[in-house]
């Protein structure tokens, strides 16, 4: 190329044309190389995205495999024992809410292959309202499906609102070391009046309504308001007792301690008539219902819903604790 350029006999036009072609070819090669590089980068990008997705999916499966792909919830086409779990604190925004439990119970009873229903309970209790909703629905479903027995099976704990629900079952089975009972109602709070006086803090509470500030933790408790709250708790307690008596009947031991709020081991609870025997879910399905195959009808939330609820519940719980307003009657073991 240099020889052609230095040739005195070379036509200038030819030299310009060759130079233009050379530059055009160079630009073309550079553009092609850049395009190929972008394609390779895109392929590697897609590869690493899939690799990252697969890694995250593996972590999710290891973290909570039964909740993401709950194969046990695939309904059987043959006769089986239906299972609905009541797990954790019973509240309207929890896994053991009335909406969740009732949905599972209805599906279990409506399945034509269900030969018996097991309520597997591991709960310290919770909302009196939510527990009452579930109790009433069990009673309704029992009347509607008279040939389908209902068994409550207790694992670690079945106390307060948890026992409220269990008492609606035809029979209750426990482990000998389960904690059972706590038939009572509570409302708890804190009082900071003396502490505020020592620190020189003045409480400025303005209300419309003589008793609107009732149970305010920063104000002294009035005796009339204390009596009002106690009367309300006693009323709810009597509702609880009536429901337990309706469900358990003459099986309950004639002992005032049964409704005192105390709880007992599973072994002792059988002696007191709070439970009918010792046995697990598999035992009840096999020996009592006669269908060893168990199908889980417990509704389960997807991962996004659970994550969002945990964040929301955590923030709400913190705000309630700070404000001191989180005091409602509950059937919760202490």
Buried (B, 14 or more C-beta within 10 A) or exposed (E): EEEEEEEEEEEEEEBEEBEEEEEEEEEEEEEEEEEEEEEEEEEEEEEEEEEEEEEEEEEBEEEBEEBEEBEBBEBBEEBBBBBBBBBBBBBBEBBBBBEBBBBBBBBBBBBEBBBBBBBBBBBBBBBBBBBBBBBBBBBBBBEEBEEBBBBBBBBBBBBBBBBBBBBBBBBBBBBEEBBBBBBBBBBEEEBBEEEBEEEEEEBEEEEEEEEEBBBBBBBEBEEEBEEEBEEEBEEBBEBBBEBBBEBBEEBBEEEEEBBEBEBBBBBBBBEBBBBBBBBBBEBBBBEBBEBEEBBBBBBBEEEEEBEEBEEEEEEEEEEEEEEBEEBEBBBBBE
